[in-house]
Amino acid sequence: MGGAGPGGAQYVRGVAEILYPPVEPYEHGMLDVGGGDLVYWEACGNPDGKPALVVHGGPGSGCTPAHRRFFDPARYRVVLFDQRGCGRSMPRAGLPGTSLRHNTTAALVADMELLREHLGVERWLLTGASWGSTLLLAYAEAHPDRVSEVVITAVTTTRRAEIDWLYRGLSRFFPAEWRRFRDVVPPAERGGDLTAAYGRLLADPDPEVRARAAKAWHAWEDATISLDWNPTAPAFSDRPLPAMLDRARICTHYFANDVFLADGVLLADAAKLTGIPGVLLHGRLDLGSPVDTAWELAEAWPDARLEVFGGCGHAGTPEMSARKRQVLDEFARA
């Protein structure tokens, strides 16, 4: 589900004037979530401020310093964490021999709740983009009493239809790029689930096979957001190879397994969010995550408000970033 969204370093260089100045964590740590996994977390801003949790995209993209800059550091206690297997969390998914058996949506939801308890937070605002919206919705529906507000950009629920669209249907817009993406997979597997086929390549004992698959995976993701406002593309394939290996392996693991959720369950259970104010910010021209999912969520969630931005794709625009900061400011004042 992409996961670049507002907050990527390249994006922020173009919108820095509308964000808060850079801020460093006042504390950080590694949370032992069991099974050998350690989850990195950090807190920034005001220790006595309004608690907020940033849920990054990907899955497997990790947090960046830019994610901190949407929050007023005088008003917010901002918590960021790298989901299992990526960023500064350990062990890294892209390393040979790392098992992803315990890396599931339910496990990530449990990690978020364990982190809340570890930090002594009663309720917190949740914000995320792309895959981050799927994960935070799963958490909010499991623990609605622990969520004060929600702010989402680039809404996804990662249903099977959304996955199929991103990794096959979208080929109608980028036929040459998609063929290059498909042709990395052995001919006998090209008609099936490409995410599963890529997952097998990314687990291959040959490091060259793994590297080729990771680079091809991210080249396709760059293609899908190539029409977005993005002055310094590419957004994905300029990452260091270890980060690409982590991210691609986690993405394929989740998408080949329907992100470990019953299909459509987040929309079906959206009534559980009743009473939680939500603001959904979505680009009209988001090819990777068409706006109908955001519209369906707003229809099913009584307290959500959808704002659609014309001329805006999956990675967002300065206008969307300005609006996200404004919404977060409003919730802080409230």
C-alpha positions in Angstrom: 0.0 0.0 0.0 2.7 2.4 -0.9 3.5 4.2 2.3 5.4 7.2 1.1 2.7 9.7 1.9 3.3 13.1 3.6 6.3 12.6 5.8 8.9 11.2 3.5 12.2 13.1 3.4 11.9 14.0 -0.2 8.3 15.2 0.2 9.1 17.4 3.2 11.9 19.2 1.4 9.2 20.7 -0.8 6.8 21.6 2.1 9.2 22.4 4.9 7.8 25.9 5.3 4.4 24.6 6.4 5.7 22.1 9.0 7.1 22.6 12.5 10.9 22.8 12.9 12.8 19.6 13.3 12.7 18.1 16.8 14.6 15.3 18.4 13.2 12.7 20.8 13.5 13.3 24.5 13.3 9.6 25.1 13.5 6.3 23.1 13.8 2.6 23.7 13.4 -0.9 22.5 10.2 -2.7 23.6 10.4 -6.4 24.0 7.2 -7.7 22.4 8.1 -11.4 22.7 9.3 -14.1 20.3 12.6 -12.4 19.9 11.2 -9.2 18.5 12.3 -5.8 19.8 10.3 -2.7 18.6 12.0 0.7 18.5 10.0 3.6 19.8 10.6 7.3 20.5 8.8 10.2 22.1 9.1 13.9 21.1 7.6 17.2 22.0 6.1 17.9 25.4 6.1 15.0 27.9 2.9 16.5 29.4 1.3 17.2 26.1 -1.6 15.5 24.3 -0.5 11.9 23.4 -0.4 11.0 19.7 0.9 7.9 18.0 2.3 7.9 14.4 1.6 4.7 12.5 3.8 4.4 9.5 3.0 3.0 6.1 4.5 0.2 3.9 4.1 -2.1 5.7 7.7 -2.0 6.5 8.6 1.6 5.6 9.6 2.6 9.2 9.3 6.1 10.7 11.4 9.1 9.7 12.2 12.4 11.5 9.8 14.1 9.1 6.8 12.4 10.7 7.5 14.4 13.9 7.1 17.7 12.2 3.3 17.7 11.7 2.8 18.2 15.5 3.1 21.3 17.6 6.0 20.2 20.0 4.6 22.5 22.7 1.2 20.8 22.7 1.9 17.2 21.7 3.6 14.2 23.2 4.3 12.4 19.9 5.2 8.7 19.9 6.6 7.0 16.9 7.5 3.4 16.5 9.0 1.1 13.8 6.8 -1.9 13.2 8.3 -5.3 13.6 11.2 -6.1 11.3 11.8 -2.7 9.9 13.6 0.6 10.7 15.4 0.3 14.0 13.3 -2.7 15.2 15.1 -6.0 15.5 15.6 -8.5 14.0 15.3 -7.0 10.5 13.0 -8.8 8.1 15.5 -8.6 5.2 18.2 -10.6 6.9 18.5 -14.2 5.9 17.0 -16.5 8.5 14.6 -13.9 10.0 11.2 -15.5 10.5 8.1 -13.5 9.9 5.9 -16.1 11.5 4.9 -13.8 14.3 4.7 -10.6 12.2 1.0 -10.2 11.7 -1.6 -7.5 12.0 -2.8 -8.9 15.3 0.8 -8.9 16.6 1.3 -5.2 15.5 -2.0 -4.2 17.2 -0.8 -6.0 20.4 2.5 -4.1 20.1 0.8 -0.8 19.9 -1.3 -1.6 23.0 1.8 -2.8 24.9 3.6 0.4 24.0 0.6 2.4 25.3 0.7 0.6 28.6 4.5 0.9 28.7 4.4 4.7 28.3 1.4 5.1 30.7 -0.8 6.7 28.1 -4.6 6.6 28.8 -5.8 7.6 25.3 -4.0 8.8 22.3 -4.7 10.4 18.9 -3.8 8.1 16.0 -2.5 9.2 12.7 -1.1 7.4 9.7 -1.1 7.1 5.9 -1.6 4.3 3.4 -0.9 1.0 5.2 -0.6 3.0 8.4 -4.3 3.8 8.1 -5.2 0.1 7.8 -3.2 -0.8 10.9 -4.5 2.1 13.0 -8.1 1.2 12.0 -7.5 -2.3 13.2 -6.1 -1.0 16.5 -8.9 1.5 16.9 -11.6 -1.1 16.3 -10.0 -3.4 18.8 -9.4 -0.7 21.4 -11.8 2.2 20.8 -11.7 3.3 24.4 -8.0 4.0 24.0 -8.4 6.3 20.9 -9.2 10.0 21.3 -9.1 11.1 17.6 -7.9 9.8 14.2 -6.3 11.6 11.3 -5.7 9.6 8.2 -4.1 10.6 4.8 -4.3 8.2 1.8 -6.9 6.0 3.2 -6.6 2.2 2.7 -8.2 -0.9 4.3 -6.0 -3.3 2.3 -8.8 -5.6 1.2 -8.0 -8.2 -1.4 -9.5 -6.0 -4.2 -7.2 -3.1 -3.1 -4.1 -5.4 -3.2 -5.1 -6.9 -6.6 -5.7 -3.4 -8.0 -2.2 -2.2 -6.9 -0.2 -5.1 -8.1 -2.2 -6.1 -11.3 -5.1 -3.7 -12.1 -3.0 -0.6 -12.1 -1.0 -2.1 -15.0 -3.6 -0.5 -17.3 -2.0 2.9 -16.5 1.7 1.7 -16.5 1.8 -1.3 -18.9 5.6 -1.1 -19.6 6.5 -0.6 -16.0 4.2 -3.4 -14.9 5.6 -5.8 -17.4 9.1 -5.2 -16.0 7.7 -5.8 -12.6 5.9 -9.0 -13.6 8.8 -10.4 -15.6 11.1 -10.7 -12.6 8.8 -13.6 -11.5 9.3 -17.0 -13.2 7.0 -17.5 -16.2 4.9 -20.2 -14.6 4.0 -17.9 -11.7 3.1 -14.7 -13.6 -0.6 -15.4 -13.9 -1.0 -16.0 -10.1 -0.5 -13.9 -7.0 2.6 -11.8 -7.8 3.0 -10.7 -4.2 3.4 -14.3 -3.1 5.8 -15.0 -6.0 7.9 -12.0 -5.0 7.8 -13.3 -1.4 9.5 -16.5 -2.6 12.1 -14.5 -4.5 12.8 -12.4 -1.4 13.4 -15.6 0.6 15.8 -17.1 -2.0 19.2 -18.1 -0.6 20.9 -16.2 -3.4 21.5 -12.6 -2.4 21.5 -11.4 -6.0 18.0 -12.9 -6.5 16.8 -11.1 -3.3 18.3 -7.8 -4.3 16.9 -7.9 -7.8 13.4 -8.6 -6.4 13.6 -5.9 -3.9 14.7 -3.3 -6.5 12.0 -4.4 -8.9 9.3 -4.2 -6.2 10.2 -0.6 -5.4 10.6 0.4 -9.0 7.0 -0.6 -9.5 5.9 1.4 -6.4 7.8 4.4 -7.8 5.8 4.0 -11.0 2.5 4.0 -9.2 3.1 7.4 -7.7 5.0 8.9 -10.6 2.1 11.2 -11.5 2.0 12.6 -7.9 3.4 15.9 -6.8 6.9 14.7 -6.1 9.7 17.1 -7.1 12.6 14.7 -6.2 11.4 11.3 -7.4 12.0 8.4 -6.9 10.4 8.0 -3.5 11.1 4.3 -2.9 14.0 2.9 -5.0 16.6 5.4 -3.7 16.5 3.8 -0.3 19.5 1.7 0.9 19.3 -1.9 -0.2 18.9 -3.3 3.3 15.9 -1.1 3.9 14.4 -2.1 0.5 14.9 -5.8 1.4 13.2 -5.3 4.8 10.3 -3.4 3.3 9.7 -5.6 0.3 9.8 -8.8 2.3 7.3 -7.4 4.9 5.0 -6.1 2.1 4.9 -9.4 0.3 4.4 -11.3 3.6 1.4 -9.2 4.4 -0.2 -8.9 1.0 0.2 -12.6 0.1 -1.7 -13.3 3.4 -4.5 -10.8 2.9 -2.8 -8.7 5.7 -4.1 -11.4 8.2 -7.5 -9.8 8.3 -10.9 -11.1 7.2 -11.6 -9.4 3.9 -13.6 -6.2 4.4 -13.7 -6.5 8.2 -12.4 -2.9 8.8 -15.3 -1.4 6.9 -17.8 -3.9 8.3 -16.8 -3.0 11.9 -16.4 0.7 11.4 -19.4 1.3 13.7 -17.1 0.4 16.5 -15.4 3.8 15.9 -18.6 5.6 16.8 -17.8 8.5 19.1 -14.2 8.9 17.9 -13.7 12.0 15.7 -12.0 11.2 12.5 -10.6 13.3 9.6 -9.8 11.5 6.4 -7.7 13.4 3.8 -7.5 11.8 0.4 -6.3 12.7 -3.1 -8.8 12.6 -5.9 -6.0 11.4 -8.2 -4.7 8.7 -5.9 -4.1 5.8 -8.3 -2.6 3.4 -5.8 -5.5 3.8 -3.4 -8.6 5.0 -5.3 -10.9 7.4 -3.4 -13.8 5.0 -3.2 -12.3 3.2 -0.2 -12.0 6.5 1.7 -15.6 7.3 0.8 -16.9 3.9 2.0 -15.1 4.4 5.3 -16.6 7.8 5.8 -20.0 6.4 5.0 -19.6 3.6 7.6 -18.0 5.7 10.4 -20.5 8.1 11.8 -18.0 10.6 13.3 -15.6 10.7 10.3 -15.3 13.6 7.9 -13.8 13.0 4.4 -12.0 15.8 2.6 -11.0 15.1 -1.0 -8.2 17.1 -2.6 -8.3 17.6 -6.4 -5.0 17.3 -8.2 -3.6 15.2 -5.4 -2.3 11.7 -5.5 -1.1 9.1 -3.0 2.0 11.0 -1.9 0.0 14.1 -1.1 0.6 17.8 -1.9 1.7 20.8 0.2 -2.0 21.7 0.4 -2.8 18.3 2.0 0.2 18.6 4.4 -1.0 22.0 5.4 -4.4 20.7 6.1 -3.1 17.8 8.1 -1.1 20.1 10.3 -4.1 22.4 10.7 -6.3 19.4 11.8 -3.7 18.3 14.3 -3.4 21.8 15.7 -7.2 21.9 16.1 -7.3 18.7 18.0 -4.5 19.9 20.2 -6.3 23.1 21.1 -9.5 21.2 21.7 
